[in-house]
Amino acid sequence: MRDTTSQDRNHELQSLLEQMRDHPERDWTEARKRVKILREVLQSEGELSGD
């Protein structure tokens, strides 16, 4: 098993944001929570890319 990297987190964040944008009709409650956590972690690591 490999460690999760900032690149992995950033990829997950971008994937979630694209899905949310492409399918606004879905319930994204849990995904929004995950997006918030990913942004906080990436911000603390100094790895958050501007969006």
Long-range contacts (C-beta under 8 A, 24 or more apart in sequence): 6-42, 6-45, 6-47, 9-38, 9-41, 9-42, 9-47, 10-38, 10-42, 10-47, 10-48, 10-49, 12-38, 13-38, 13-39, 13-42, 17-51
